[in-house]
Amino acid sequence: MVVFVIPNMTRENAPAITQNVLKELLSLGCTVYLDNAMGESFSHIENIVFIPADTAAKMCDVIIAVGGDGSLIYAAQYAVVNKKPLLGVNAGNLAFMAGLEGNETHLLNRLIDGNYNIDKRILLSVSLINKDGKEEHSSYCLNDAVVLRGGNLHLVRLTLYKNGEKFNEYCADGLIIATPTGSTAYSLSAGGPIVEPAVEGIVITPICNHTMMSRSVVLRDDSEIIIELPFLGTGALLSCDSLEAVPVTQGSKIKIKKADVTCDLIKIKENTFMDVLLDKFSEKTI
């Protein structure tokens, strides 16, 4: 088995946990890829192959992300485009999507033996379309697409359409459109519901809404959402999975729908989503 490992070296425990992952995979007879940029940190481990990340993602059988949920979301960019299954090893805080905790690297033998399941997570397909109808930006989102006010304290006005019909207007700091996977991320912090990943819905959560309709709403997964900003004022930003912030120009609209691809998360242990949820919340707080 060929494995591409993507560690988040900004996490305090990531170097040590990554080293354990690498040594375990090598002892199991795997070919292990790391991005060239990791050479300085792990060149002391023999038989690691250092190649460009894009090449590694194409050539591997499996991708392993070491870090928190943000690290797994970053690695999902490589996994989705190249149709590779993705395993998260927790070296962060809550890490709802991690398949293994940092002290469970000995269970990687189950990955090599094929003793695991695939948890298919829906993605959002997001397009930013300018006033001339040209697509300026597109992205897949595993967690959420967020429309935020610009660089001052003024609220942003948003109009949301569902399947071509006006659904609601918001006057808020922003609006979160989340997958069930993303319901435990920014949407949860903004007061949104926790949604089981198997529920293929889309969660709409306003951020500090200044109108009566301040509750989250869960829409069917076949809904096509259009967001318009009638008056931009000093501007707004579109952020997809917190990886980048794209300016929204006057007259633009944002189209969001369920993507025609999934993110395939590797599930090695037999615990359920509720097991993970109760375990994480019983030990730590957000």
Number of C-alpha atoms within 10 A of each C-alpha: 14 17 21 28 26 24 26 22 17 11 15 12 16 21 19 12 22 25 15 17 23 25 18 17 22 17 10 14 11 17 17 23 26 22 19 13 12 15 15 8 11 16 12 9 13 10 14 18 17 18 17 13 18 11 12 24 28 16 15 20 17 22 27 25 27 32 30 23 24 20 24 28 22 17 24 27 17 20 25 19 14 15 18 20 21 28 27 31 28 27 29 21 14 20 23 19 23 28 23 22 17 22 13 14 18 13 14 16 15 12 17 15 10 9 12 14 14 14 16 15 19 27 27 26 20 23 20 24 19 17 12 8 11 11 14 13 15 15 18 26 28 27 28 28 26 24 27 22 23 20 10 9 9 14 21 25 22 22 16 22 18 17 13 11 10 13 12 12 16 23 21 20 21 23 27 25 27 29 31 26 23 27 26 23 22 20 27 17 13 17 16 23 19 16 20 16 18 13 14 20 21 30 24 24 27 27 26 16 20 15 12 8 13 16 15 19 15 18 15 12 17 14 16 17 23 22 21 19 23 14 13 19 14 14 18 25 17 24 18 23 22 16 10 9 15 14 16 24 17 17 15 21 22 22 19 24 21 23 17 9 16 19 24 20 24 23 21 20 13 10 10 9 15 10 10 17 15 10 13 16 11 9 8 9 8 9
